[in-house]
Amino acid sequence: MSLWGVRLVSLQLSLSCCWAFSCHNTLSSPDFSLPGDYLLAGMFPLHSAPLEARGRPTVTFCDRSNSFNGHGYHLFQAMRFSIEEINNSTALLPNVTLGYELYDVCSESANMYATLSILSTLGRRYVEIQGGPAHFSPAMVAVIGPDITSHALATAAVLSPFLVPLVSYGASSMVLNARRLYPSFLRTISSDKHQVDILVLLLQRFGWVWISIVGGEGDYGEVGIQELEYQVTRQGICVAFRDIVPFSARPGDERMQSMIRCLVQARTTVVVVYSGRQVARVFFESVVLAKLTAKVWIATEDWAISSHINSVPGIQGIGTVLGVAIPHRHVPGLKEFEEAYVRADKGVLRPCPQGSWCSSNQLCTECWAFTAQAMPTLAEFSMSSAYKAYQAVYAVAHGLHQLLGCASGACSRGRVYPWQLLEQIRKVNFLLHKNAVTFNDDGSTLSNYDIITWDWSGPNWTFRVIGSSSPFSVSLDINTTKIRWHGNANQVPTSVCSRDCPEGHQRVIIGFHHCCFECVPCEAGTFLNKSDPYRCRPCGKEEWAPERSETCFPRIVVFLTWHEPVSLVLLAANTLLLVVVAGTAGLFAWHLDTPVPTLPTCLLRQGLFSLGFAIFLSCLTVRSFQLVFIFKFSARLPTFFRAWVQNHGAGLFVMISSTTQLLICLVWLAVWTPLPTREYKHFPQLVVLGCTEANSLGFMLAFTYNGLLSVSAFACSYLGKDLPENYSEAKCVTFSLLLNFVSWIAFFTMATVYQGKYLPAVNALAMLSSLSGCFSGYFLPKCYVILCRPDLNSTEHFQASIQDYTRRCGST
């Protein structure tokens, strides 16, 4: 800040101070002021002004027209007690005394008046700065308080340019973490960031994912619920309802009735109330009026164990209250100090001079006085808060201890500038009644929270500590057996929009919140990964899954192996057939000069089955064609017959037909090359190994060609049914081709309904059936003639058959 800027600020503050101080003549009460070598300012809410929305700036006086704040009174006495205790000690600040000026900050205007008074020199009505902020030295070297965030923000904003240490005992808002804006702010309470983390853990601990959040107007509530909503959303918790209770709200008014109706419509069991005590009371009075019950209310530390809330009539029927609270700390001697204060001639109600001040800023007509029976009760909440104020005073004292060099046994009495003391306070690290006091980087002390629950089992309200959090790591330790849940079953309430889905069901979101969903089962071939419950994922090609599965299983690889029984049977049958074929070839070779015709070309099946079978069918076709042509058409077409014989028509036909099939097979192998394949579609849990020839165009062409040859052979054989008996092969060929047709029809029928590992076996069986049929229908009869009827295997017998056929034809 430039010097001119500082002077401008000082001018504005001077004008404000002059205005505020000129309102009334001041007469400080000895209870609010104590002289000393170094003065501390204390800001405490001794009265509570009503919360209300103002349309213009107004000044609120902290007199008896406002309600007395017993909680603030205990904080006030804690500072007086700590100063007296330090002054009576010879270890911390020897030969140096501390004094104080205490202020009642019942309202924002009273708080700002106290802030300006702190910056001024005693007895003057303006702020005087000479030589810049580094040389600014107000009468107060440090400030203790105030307790609420709105007051602390205003005070910190004014004091920070002058680097006057401000140590709050109750302002926990995260806004105050900004060191750049509030460099002189410190506090003896944890930041709300830690409290929000604990609240999120508490919700997660009981599985509450469908919640409502209600905040109080002001920085504490509004910033708190903003951070809470952000954090719970990151953890998958849905906020069904969110609203702010304004300062102007009154119990049961139209605004509160509307809020309660929306809260009911949200259908949440759990409601987090992030608010200060005064606004929270308005909210719960409205809850009681609306007869809203059977819910779990989550409290923040500001009202969790405050008697200001648990004293609301009828609040014991609203449900279960859980919350976070400052751990109970005891200030040794504070209770006795307060009792001595009452006994020391303070119990008489005494009038004050007209227009005088019972505190440095409290206009009053009559000062408060107490008796031993009527003094405010020092409950656990007030005692824990008083301990925070007690810590704040001791933190400043330890800073002075280091700054004044008191470790040598005597303190120097030099001038103390605020920025010098601020540096030392930030570095303090000491034990106060076995509790460590130190500040982290954002100016907060490291402390844990207690997790509490309200207990109405006895005649009066009380609370139970059911767990605690760690100040160094975000974790909770809760004993759930200590919680008495609302309802007769004493079971943990649920707060969800939709129940968890069964295993293997994905969540289909309904509406805007991911917590509201329908459950849809995962289809076969998909699975649900628990890390993503909103989408069923497909299994890999090598995996399968049934319906409603949460995992995929590896497919079992199957194929027809050599050691299986069916393979051994087929291998044995194939071997036997090869032996029979070889024997037949040998038999034909041995009897080559006999009349039974031979087809040596059909024995040379070293290539593919299709080629070998095509050669066999070509020979069978041309054999049948020649017999029919010789006996029936040679006389009618002598020219064709001579050309057929001279050009070796039979051999030429077999060569052309076989070459055609060979070309088809070569094109098949070149273009539609059969390849090993892994089939995944037909069996979800299996991988079937096979070849691609069955569904290729080349295979179909080769098979079709063989089919045409089969039909041709059958037609030629049928035309020769009336030839001489030794030359008529219609019956044999018909049987062979019929078995061939049946075998392949059966194979293709099976292939359309079954694609398993035994399909190659069915294919081999069809081949064996075709070969066996052709062999048994065509070659076995000839083997029978050669071996068993040698009398029929002679030239004379065949000539006799021809002569008989000629006579029959001539007679017709």
Secondary structure, DSSP 8 states (H G I E B T S, - for coil): --HHHHHHHHHHHHHHHHHHHTTS-----TTTEE--SEEEEEEE-SEE------SS------STTSEE-HHHHHHHHHHHHHHHHHHT-SSSSTT--EEEEEEE--SHHHHHHHHHHHHS-TT-SS----S-GGG---SEEEEE---SHHHHHHHHHHHGGGT--EEESS---GGGG-TTT-TTEEESS--HHHHHHHHHHHHHHTT--EEEEEEESSHHHHHHHHHHHHHHHHTT-EEEEEEEE-TT--TT-HHHHHHHHHHHHTT-SEEEEE--HHHHHHHHHHHHHTT--SEEEEE-TTTTT-HHHHTSTTGGGSEEEEEEE------TTHHHHHHHHHHTTT-S--B--TT-EEETTEE-SB-----TTTS----HHHHHHHHHHHHHHHHHHHHHHHHTTGGGSS-------HHHHHHHHHH-EEEETTEEEEB-TTSBB----EEEEEE-SSSS-EEEEEEEE-SSS--EEE-GGG---SSTT-------SS----TTEEEEE-SS-TTSEEEEE--TTEEE-TT-TT-EEE--TTEE--TT-SS-EE-EEE---TTSHHHHHHHHHHHHHHHHHHHHHHHHHHTTTSSS---GGGG---S-HHHHHHHHHHHHHHHHHHHHIIIIITTT-HHHHHHHHHTTHHHHHHHHHHHHHHHHHHHHHHHS---EEEE-SS-TTEEEEEESGGGSHHHHHHHHHHHHHHHHHHHHHHHTTTS-TTT--HHHHHHHHHHHHHHHHHHHHHHHH--STTHHHHHHHHHHHHHHHHIIIIIHHHHHHHHH-TTTSSHHHHHHHHHHHHHHHHH-
